[in-house]
Amino acid sequence: MGTTVFDDLKVHVKFKLSALWAALMFCYIYGDYFGLYVPGKLKGMLAGAGPIGPVSQGTLVATAVLLAVPGIMVFLSLALPPKLNRWLNIVLGTFYIVIMLMTMPGTWSFYMLLGIIEIVLGAFTIWYAWNWPKRVAT
């Protein structure tokens, strides 16, 4: 009698990368949301303290760009041609890991947990992009 195995399908690397960016984006959103519950956070916000310094149009635009990129990468990972897609995922995956490593020290445990998850997601993004399947051109 033969061994039974679960049926599975091969998921293209573009879908894996897109899903990783979506997961990363959710961790960012939850980290920012839970951060509002940290005592004194809202008071600081009302006093003009922003995520990267005093609130200004410039700091809020920079923050918006930083937060928009993972959402845009959900789409771009599916839409871009492989060569550009691969390098963009490697570069941005590395960039977001560095951002997390810079912002995690001294933070609350929930943020550390989400940060570790984001670093792992970023590492998988880099790994999948680096190991993008190749074939011989015909």
N, C-alpha and C positions, 0 to 999 in steps of 0.2 A: 504494500500500500504506500502511495506517495505522500510526501510531506506537503501540507498545505501552507501557503504563504498569502499574505495580504496583497491584493492588487494595488499597484502604485503607478503613477505616471511621472514622467520626467518633467520637472518644472524648469523652464528656461531661466538662465541667469538674470535676464532683465526683470522677470517677475519677482525673483528672490531679492534683487536690489531694491525694487520698488517697495516691497513689503518691509524690508529693513528700514528704509527711510520713513515709512508710515509709522512703524513702531517707535523709532527714535523721536519722531515728532510728538507722538502721544506722551512719551516720557517727559519731554520738554514742557508740554502743556501742563501735565499733572504736577511737575516740580514747581512750576511758577504758581499754579493754583494753590497747592498746599503751602507754598511759601507765604501766602497771604495770611495764614493762620499763625505764623511765628509772632510771638508777642513783640509789639513795637513796630512791626513792618508797616502796617497801614498808617500809623502815626508818622513814620519817616516819609512815606509816600506823600502824605498830605503836606508835609513840610518841604517837599520838593526833591527828595532823594530818589534817584532813579536807579535802574539796574547797573548802569556803568558810569555813575557820577550824578551831579546835579541835573535835574530834568531840563532839557532844552529840546528844541526841534531837532537839532543834530544828533543828540544822544538817543532820542526816540526813533529817528530814522535808522540809525545804526542798529539799534535793537530790533526794529522791525525787519531789517534785511537779514540779520542773524537768525531770526525766528522763521522767516519766510522761506529760506533756502531749503530746509528739509522737506517742506510741503511741495515746493517746486520740483525737487528731486524725485518725488513720488512719480510725477509725470515724466520728467526728463529721462529717468532710468528706463522707461518703456519706449520713449519716442526717439531718442538720439541714436545715431549710428554707432556700432560697437566700439570703434577705436576711440572716438571722443567720449563716449559713455564710460568706457573703462577708466580712462585717465581722470575724468571729472569725479567719478566715484572714489578713486584712490586718493586724489588730492583733498576733496571735501570730507571724506571719511577721516582722513588724518587730521584735518583742520578741526573738526568737531571733537575728536578725541583730545586734542591739545586744549581746546576751550574748556572741556569738562575737567581736565587735570588742573587747569588754572583756577577754576571756580569752586572746586570741591573742598580744599583744605579749610578746616574750621567750621564747616556747615553742619546743619542738623542731620540726624541719622536718616530721615526719609530722603533727603537730598543726596546723601552719600549712596544710598541704595539705588536710587534712580540714576545717579551718575555712573555707578559701576555698570548698571544695565546698559546705559547709553554707550559706554566705552566698549562693552562686549559687542553691542550692535554695530558700532563703528568698525571694530576689528573684523567682524564678519563681512561687512560691506567691502572693506579693503581686500580681504581674502578672496571673496567671490569675484571681485573685479580683477584682481591680480591673476587669478586662475581661470579667467574667462575661457571657455572651451574654444578650441581652434580646429579648423579643418583645412585640408589642402584645397586651394582655389582651382576651379576647373576652367 
